[in-house]
Amino acid sequence: MLRQPLLRFFNQRNLFSLFYRTVYRSVLDNPNKIAVIDSNGQYSYSHLLSASVQLRDKLLSVTDDKQKSAHKRIAFLCNPDASFVVAQWTCWLSRAMCIPLCKDHPQSLLDYYIDDAKCSHLIVSPEYEKLLRPLADKFKIPLIIITHNDIELGKTKQNIQLSNQQQFDIFSKNSDDALILYTSGTTGKPKGVVHTIATLRAHMDAMLSAWRLTKNDTILNVLPLHHVHGMINCVMSPLYAGGTVVMMNKFDAEETWDHLLNDRNPSINVFSAVPTIYIKLIEHIKNSSIKDVKRLCSDHMRLFLSGSSALPEPTFQKWHELTGFEIVEQFGSSETGRVLSNKLEGKKLAGRVGLPMPDLTLRLVQKDENNNDQIVAEGTYDKVNIFQKEHDGKVEGEVYVKGPAIFKYYFNKEEATRKAFDSQGYFMMGDMAEYDKKNNTFRILGRSSVDIIKSGGYKISALDIETVILHHPFVSECVVIGVKDSEWGERVTAVVVLQSGKKEKDLTLEQLRDYCKKKLPGYQCPTQLKIVDKLERNAVGKMIYSRFVLLSIRKCIVHIKPSFRLSSTSRPIYYDSVSQYANQVALIDHSSSYTYGQLYSVSRKLSRRLMPLCQQQQQQQQKSTDDELDERNVQFGILCPNDASFIIAMWASWMVGATAVPLSLQHPPSSLAYFLNDAQCRGVIVGDDRSNELIKITLENNSQIDIPIININKKNLSTKVTYDDINDDLLLSTTIDRTERSNALIIYTSGTSGKPKGCVLTFDAVQAYIDSMIKAWGWTKNDVMLHVLPLHHVHGLVNALLTPLFIGAKIIMLPHFDASKTWEYLVQPGFEQHVTVFTAVPTIYSKLIHNYDTKLASRPQTRDFVREQCSQMIRLMMCGSAALPESIHRRWSEITGHSLLERYGMSECGMALTNPLHGERIPGTVGRPMPDVIIRLVQENTTSPMGYETLLEADSNNTKIEVKNTDEPIEGELLIQSPSLFKEYWRKPNETRATFTTDGSFFKTGDICRYDPEKNVFSIRGRQSMDIIKRAGYKISALDIERILLEHKDISECSVIGIDDPTVGQKIVAVIVPKSLSNITDLTIDTIRQYSKQYLPNYSLPDSITILDHIPRNALGKVNKKELARLII
């Protein structure tokens, strides 16, 4: 009945042949046949085409004349149901290229696709309008919504008369561009792959030929539709063949089995999926009561296919045992479509991907010694020729392919397109493969960039190792990667997910190596192991090889480290500055000045005294069976004053491959004992008589700590050295067994929110930390840093000491903070040693302001001199470690002309956020992410696999913000991803795991952060545990209240805390230090509340106040609010 009206659509066959043969040939042949079945119903071919015509008209109605004549590119984001097919056909009916998008992609990535493809229109399902509407507004392009009613309308208007038939002649040539598919981006930034009418038709013809798809087939699709596998293999090809596609909204194991095992009309007989889905289906059957799977599958299934990533051999075998079917593995890419596939006839070999697809030529290519291509094998669907002597009948090389299905070009990327093809027009896939002459099949070895590990001179296939590990009874999933190593090039690293019920202790690295040695040569066995809860994969199951995923995998990796020996490794952090600036002054302390060469030379002498202690540790480890004894590290405590002795002790520790544990003279003996015992220190290095006496008392009162005290000889600090001494000796210091991942520091947290924990920083984390500060704050060798901070925290140690020493700058170090002495250095004349950079904590700035106001401000000439010297000679003044009151920020600017650069960081993550070096710095804010840092603001969401919902993500370029709603400020817990993240809490694996997200990629700071979209800056609201007060249903920032109270004319210091209350949850208590204890009559709860009402809502007003003469703080000015609350109660 419907055939005649549809024929009128295309009664000029010469005009429309390419059009309907490519995509819609089944519309004419089978107009009433069911094409798509989804959760909403069934849709015939004619129904889908008619709905597409209606939507095409709707799209053209919002298109101006200029766009109508231009070649359009339409991006669409639809549910994986009939609306996807209609949206795609609508694009082609509108003479446009189509760009499918994915709902799981963050808005920043969707922004990139739409911008990169220069899209002219957007088509969306209603549920994605909120996601894409801001992008449509941003790029000023029409957004067309496709509803279920739009598709149903096709049923009632299938007899529509089309007067202008030429409008459907959209593909006049085979070379017309039809589709842009974005690559998965697993190894780099996604590129837009352009396919033409010809390449699409060739792709589908090959699949129909290889897999014998016909109009009698019904395929079940559970895959995302923005990649080749789901869109072309599972939807376009069966529709091209005239078959039926059953489309599920998302993969669900139970629903999938229901479709596969129940004989419906039409009955599913073809299924294609990614390995992850097959693994989940097998797991579901193990935990269900479903029986007779093999019989039920044999009743109506004819073909199971797998692609998009390597199918584990155990999965292949388990599926065969379960269903009686051997999965047909195939291999391809966005650029090529299917390249290799097992044939339907004959036995399939696990891990093998068969032979080239019809009409395609494949080459295996190796580079010769002159980097020229050498063809080692070439094959087609029928025959493979080998041109190089094979080893055991096998040859391998990089895959080059040529054929009619290969993409045309990368959109707007001419250079990338040119580099993708060789001189003969073969596309260079970047994958390594092996051809086995005996079995006449190919096997994929992996991406040449990430799956081929170059270790110790060998080229090792990660996929081969994964296949072996996946047979281990305790392993559920596995990925093998190469992690850079200065000695081996790359270390073979296994990242595994354990079977349900198994724990980390059930699988050690040694056990895994012993298992692998039975099936692999020794050089292929993993030397590093990381156990994770899950593996990060993209929508089609590929492991994501981004920089930060690899970074997260490296956290807490257990690795094989050789016994203590001398072997070549990476250069130490001090190498460049010592070798380049040996005779330049590095440090001026209270007693003398020291060149880089002098510091280095004395450090080397001290390291020779430390070496026997390291060797003793090794001997003890060989004899000991104590599980608590860490076999990989030697630690030395460092208890030195703020002078050259601290640097010498730290460098000497690193020279012998030990980890430095900085301690403080401000710590009581009980704390020192805790740190030395917890860190398992092999000795403690002291720098003066005071530290020597303190450590003696500590050891006398703690008899269980039996370690030697190593004194630094002050007489050696004046040693003169030459360049020859440095160059000869520097070679020795780089031969210690040290890698970038070796532990460099254990820095204990301040303990303001609990018992101090030892943050382990590796050398690569410290280096990344330093690099980011150099980029962000413009450090150069010409800088002079005034150092007034303690050295047992990252602010004083890494920010103010290691960074200037790394760059070759000069440090003026005071033995302790002294306000008058600090002002002398800040304003003293003289270019050579004039301070250019100063960093401190808020309490120090407060004391400097007080000193200035009482001793300097009374003389106008002095005020002018101070401001002139500071503003002209000092380029940067920074503040951190605690929140900076706005009153201090404002007053400091008045005195010095400097707007303090506020930044945010922690021992665990280094510096994460910073105000700009140049540009406006807004008081009370901490700017944007540091270089190479990604942050998220999240809120708890127990229904999410991650346990949270991302409200905002900011990238590391300080420019791009991805956010759900930019109209109002966004507040949530701050998560950080950075190469400077700590490795672990020392000997606290449970606490380490708890402080990272479930995938290990983000560190949970515990701080609440706010993003202001209008100002494009972040601000810290306080610790989630102590600075967020939960009162009467409100979440109130204690820091906000503190900032207001510090503006009060009679208040010098304050701290706001929450005290538990049965009525309102928590009461707000303001602890106040008045400027004068003799005049506190105006500081009552009533006057404070009255004052605060001008700036705060009623629910944020203090319920009570407590007046003290001082607020207890640690060395960095942080308040232990738990202790303060206990004292008040």
DRENDRENLUM-845205 format. One record per residue (C-alpha): x, y, z. Coordinates in steps of 0.1 Angstrom, whole numbers, plus 5000, padded with zeros to 4 digits. Layout:
<nodes>
XYZ ...
</nodes>
This chain:
<nodes>
500050005000 502850245009 505150144980 503650374954 503850694974 507450614984 508350554948 507250904940 509951014964 512450864941 510950834906 513950994891 516350704898 519250864879 519251154904 518750944936 520650624930 523550704953 521250834979 519050534984 521650274976 523850395003 521550455032 517950395023 517850114997 515749905021 513050175022 512050104986 512549724989 510849675023 508849985032 506549805056 509249595072 510149665109 513449855109 513949955146 512449825178 513150035210 511550085244 508850305227 507650065200 508349935165 509150145135 509050055098 511550175072 508850405056 507950535091 511550635098 511950805065 508750995068 509651115103 513051225089 511351425062 509251605088 512251675110 514151795079 511452045072 511452155108 515252215106 515052405074 512452635089 514952765114 517752795088 518453125071 519053145033 522753165037 522952845057 520552665033 522952715004 526052635025 527352285032 526052215067 527452015095 524851905120 525751765155 523151555172 522751405207 519851165208 518950855228 520050525213 516650455199 514650535167 515350905173 519050845166 518250695132 515750975124 518251245134 520951095112 518751055082 517551415087 521151535085 521551365051 518151475039 519251835047 522451795025 524551805057 527351605073 526351445106 528351445138 527051215165 527651315201 527651125233 525651205265 528451085287 530951335274 531551635297 530351975284 533852085277 534351795253 531051855236 532052225233 535352105216 533451885191 530952155181 533652415178 536152195160 533552065135 532152425129 528652295134 525752485118 522952315138 522252095168 519651825171 518851695206 516451475225 514551685251 516551545281 519751685266 518452035259 519852165292 523252025284 523552165248 521452485250 524352685265 526552565236 523952655210 523753005225 527553025227 528052945190 524853115179 523452815161 519952675159 518952395183 516252165171 514551925196 513451585184 510651445205 508851105205 505851285189 508151385160 508751025153 505150915158 504151185133 505950985106 503250715110 500450945101 502251125072 503850845053 501850935021 503151285021 503551424985 506951574978 506751824950 510351914947 512051584943 515451724935 515851834971 516651474979 519551444955 521951514984 524851294974 525651374938 529151214940 530750924958 533251174972 530651384990 531451415028 528751245049 529951185084 532451315110 533251065137 535551185165 538250945176 538150815212 541151025222 542650735242 546150835230 545651215223 543251485215 540151355195 540251415158 537351445134 537351155110 535551245078 533850965059 532250995024 529350825007 531850594991 533750495023 530450435042 529150215014 532450025011 532449975049 528949835049 529349625018 532449455034 530549375065 527549235046 530049015027 532148905056 529348845081 526648765056 524149015070 520848995052 517249135056 516548825077 518948925105 517949105137 520749255157 520749365193 522549695199 523749785235 526650005224 527050385223 526350535189 529150795185 531650535175 532050305144 531249985163 527750085175 526750325148 527950155116 528349795126 525249755147 522850005132 523650135098 524849805083 521849595093 519549865081 521549885049 520949505045 517249545052 517349385086 516049485120 517849655149 516649615185 518049915204 518449925242 518750265259 521750145279 523449815286 521849605313 523049245318 519749105328 517849275300 520449175274 520248805285 516448835282 516748945246 519448685237 517648385252 513948445245 512648375210 510548675200 509248795167 511548915152 514048695170 517548825176 520248625159 523248865158 524949035187 528049255187 529649405218 532949505235 534949275258 533749455289 530149375281 530949005275 532748995309 529749145326 527348905309 529348605320 529548745356 525748795356 525048435346 527348305374 525148495399 521748415384 519448115382 519348105344 519747765330 520147605295 521947905281 523647695254 520447535242 518547865242 521348035222 521547755197 517747785190 518048125172 521448285175 523948265146 526648515153 528448675182 530948955174 533549145195 535649445188 536849795199 539449645222 541249315227 539049025238 540748845268 541448485260 539648355292 536548555281 536648385247 536848045263 534148105290 531748235264 532247925243 531647705273 528547905282 526847945249 528447695225 529447995202 532948105194 533048485194 534148635160 536848885169 537449175146 539649485146 539349825132 539250195139 537250515133 539450585103 539250245087 536050075097 536649695101 540149605090 540549245102 537948975110 537848605117 535848425090 532548265099 533647925088 536147715107 537447725143 538348065157 541548105177 541348315209 543348635206 543348625168 541548865145 541648665113 542348815079 541749145061 538249245052 537049225016 538449484992 541249585016 544949545014 546949525047 550749555052 552949495081 555749745081 558949785100 561550065100 565049995089 568150145103 567650455082 564050485093 562650385060 559650155057 560249785050 557249575041 557449245060 554049115049 551149215027 547749045025 544149065013 540948865022 542248575001 546048565005 548948685026 552548715013 555548735036 558648935024 560948875054 562248565070 559848475097 560648355132 558748035140 556448115111 555648465124 556348825114 555249145130 555149515122 552949825122 549649795104 549249995072 545949965053 544550075020 541050035005 537750194996 536550215032 539450425045 538450775057 538951085035 540751325059 540851465095 538551765096 540452095095 543751905102 545751895070 549051825087 547651545108 546051395076 549251425057 551251245084 548550965087 549350825052 552550705036 553750795002 551650514986 548450615002 548350355030 546850475063 549350415091 547250285120 549750305148 548949945159 551449665159 550349325146 551748975141 550948735112 551148365119 551748175087 550847845104 547347955114 546948205086 545748475110 546748805124 547048905160 547049265174 549949325197 548749675207 549250045200 552850115191 552550415215 551150245246 550749875242 554349805230 556649835261 560249905255 562149755285 565749655287 566149655249 563149425244 559949525226 557149365247 553449325238 551349445268 548449235254 550448915256 551148975293 547449075299 546348745284 548448545308 547548755339 543748725331 544048345335 545048395372 542248275394 542248595415 542248845386 539048985371 540449255349 543849365339 545749625319 549549625314 551349945308 554950065305 555950325331 558950535323 562150425341 565550575338 567350245340 565050015320 563450265297 560050135308 558949905336 556349645329 553449745352 550349535358 547249705370 544649455381 541049435394 540649135417 537848885416 534948955440 535848865476 539648885471 541749145489 545049305481 546949075505 545748775484 547848875454 551449005459 553849115432 556048815440 553148575436 552048735403 555648715389 555948345399 552648275381 553748465350 557148295348 555447965340 554148115307 556348415299 560048485297 561448665327 561849005310 558149005302 557048945338 555649255356 558049435379 555349665393 551849595405 548949815413 545549675425 542549905418 538849885423 538049935386 539750025353 538950355336 537650285301 535850495275 532350425262 533450135240 535549965266 538950095256 541450165284 541950545285 545650605282 545550975291 548351125311 546351155343 544950805342 548450675340 549350915368 546550775390 547650415382 551150505395 549850585429 551150345455 552550105429 554349805445 557549745426 560549525426 563549735436 567049575434 569049545467 571149845477 573749895450 575250155427 573450175394 572650455369 569450645376 567850985371 569651305380 568851445414 566851765419 569951965428 571951845397 571452135373 571852415398 575052265412 576552185379 575752525363 576152765393 578752595415 580452925424 577353135427 575953215462 572952985470 572353065506 572953345531 572153245567 572753385601 576453295601 577753305565 577053265528 577452945508 577852875471 576052585454 579352405452 580052435489 576652305499 577152015475 580651925486 579751915523 576651715515 578751455497 581051425527 578051375550 576651115526 579750905531 578950895568 575350785561 576250515536 577150245563 573850305580 572050225547 574149915542 573349805578 569649855570 569949625540 571649355560 568949365586 566249345560 567849035545 567748865579 564448995592 561048835587 559249135602 556449235578 556449585593 560049645581 559749835548 562049675523 562249955498 563350255518 565750405543 564650715562 566650975580 565151225603 566451585598 566351815629 568252115618 567852495623 566952725595 570352745580 572752565556 572752255577 569252165567 570052165530 573151965536 571351705556 568551675530 570951655500 573151395518 570051175525 569151185488 572751105478 572550765495 569050695482 567350765515 564150945522 564351275542 561951325571 562051695581 561451765618 561052085637 562652225668 559252355678 558051995682 557951855718 559951535724 556751325724 555951445688 559551385677 559451035691 556150965672 557551095639 560850905642 559150585652 556350605626 558750685598 561050395608 564050635607 567450475605 569150775620 568551145628 570751425614 571151725637 572552075628 573452245661 573752205698 570152285705 568752025681 571351775695 570151825731 566451805720 566951475702 568951335731 566051405755 563651245730 565650925727 566250905764 562550925771 561750665744 563950365749 562250175720 563850415695 567450305692 568950515663 572250705659 572551085660 574651225631 576051565637 576951805609 580351945614 580152325612 583852355603 583252185570 580752445559 583452685547 585052425524 586252565491 585652365460 586452385423 584552305392 586651985387 585651875422 582051925414 582051745380 584051445393 581951405424 578651475408 578951165387 579150955419 576051105434 573951015403 574850645406 572650565436 569650345430 567150625427 564250675402 561750955398 559250735417 561650675447 560550845479 562151185484 560351315515 557951215542 556251535554 553951505584 550651685583 549951955608 547451735626 544852015629 542151765619 543551445635 546751255642 549651365619 550151135589 553351105569 552751225533 555251045510 556451265481 558351095453 561051265433 558751305403 556051465425 558551705440 559851785405 556351845391 555652065422 558652275415 557952295377 554452415383 555652695406 558252805382 555652825354 553052995376 555253245394 557953315370 560953205390 564453275375 568053245387 568053625393 565553595421 566353645458 564053475483 563653595519 562953285539 561253315573 559252985574 559652655592 561152375571 558952075581 556052185559 555752215521 555352595522 558752655537 560452345523 559352315487 557852665479 560552875496 563652645496 563752375469 562152585441 564652875443 567552625448 566452425417 566352735395 569752865407 568353155427 569553295460 568053255494 568353475525 567353255554 566553395589 566953145618 563453235629 560853495621 561753835635 559554125623 562154405626 564854185609 562354095581 561554465574 565254535572 565754285544 562554385526 563554745523 567354745524 568954925494 571354735471 570654555439 572854255443 571154105473 567854285474 564954055480 562653995450 560353735463 558753695497 556253435509 554753395544 551653295563 548853525575 550153545611 553553665598 551953935577 549754035607 552854075629 554754265602 551854515599 551754555637 555554615638 555154865610 552255045626 554055075659 557655145648 557655285613 554355435603 554755755624 557455905601 556056005566 559555975550 559755615563 556355525550 557255655515 560655475516 559055145526 556455165499 558955275472 561454995481 558854725482 556954825451 560054885430 562554615441 560254325451 558454155422 556253905441 554753875476 552653565484 550653425512 549453065520 548952785545 545952955560 543153185550 544253545546 541853795562 540854065538 541854335563 545454215562 545354195524 544054555522 546454695548 549554525532 548654675499 548555025515 551954975531 553954815503 551954865471 551754485467 548454295463 549353965481 549153665458 547053415476 547253045467 546052715480 547752385485 548352095509 551151865519 549351595499 548851785466 551352065465 550052395451 546752355434 545252705429 546753045426 545953395418 547653525386 551253655386 549953945365 546454075366 543854135392 544053945425 540753945444 541053935482 539653615497 540053415466 542753175454 542453225417 542452935393 544252595389 548052585388 549752455356 549152085350 546352065376 542751965372 540152035399 536651935405 533952065428 531651775437 528751685459 527951345474 525751115453 525450765466 523750645434 526850735413 529550465408 532050725419 530050825450 529751185439 528351415412 530651655395 529352015397 532352175380 535652085364 538452335357 541352245335 544952315341 545252595316 543552845339 541252935310 538552685304 535752605329 533352315324 530352385346 526652275347 525252615355 527152935352 524453165365 525153125403 528253045424 528952675427 530052515459 531352165466 534151955480 537352015462 539051725444 542451755428 544351575400 547951675396 551351515389 552551655422 550051445443 551651255471 552250885467 550750755500 550350815537 553350635551 552350275562 548650375561 547150205530 543550225542 543850605549 545550645515 542750465496 540150665515 541550995505 541350925468 538350875446 537350515438 539350515406 542350665423 542550965399 541451245422 542651345457 539851445481 540951745499 538151765525 537952135518 534852315506 535452535476 533352795458 533552905422 532353245412 531453245375 531153615372 534753675384 535953335372 537853265405 537753005433 537653065470 538152825499 535252805523 536952585549 537552235560 534452015555 534951875590 535652185611 535052495590 531652405577 529152455606 525752275601 523152485619 519452455616 519552305582 522152555569 525752485559 527752785571 531352875563 533252965595 535853145574 533153385561 532253475596 535953515606 536553745577 533753975589 534753975625 538454055617 537154385602 535954485636 537954775650 538554615684 539354255672 542954145666 542353775660 539453535658 538453175651 534953055646 533952695655 530852485657 529852325690 527352035690 523852135701 520751905704 518352185692 520052335661 522752085654 525652315660 525952645677 528352915663 530953015688 533353305680 536753295698 538053645699 541453805708 540854175714 543354435704 543454545740 542454325769 541854635790 539054755768 536554475761 533354635773 532154665737 532854305729 529654135740 527553885722 524954145716 527354405701 529054135680 525754015666 524554365659 527854435641 527654115621 524054175610 525354435586 527254175566 525853825574 522353665573 520753595606 521453215605 525253295603 525353525634 527453395664 525453235692 528153305718 531653445721 534753355741 537553605747 541153485750 544553655751 545753445722 544553165699 546852855698 548352805664 550952575649 554152695632 552352785600 549552975617 546852705615 544352675643 543652325657 539852375659 539252035675 541552125703 540052475706 536552335708 537652095735 539152375755 535952585752 533652295762 
</nodes>
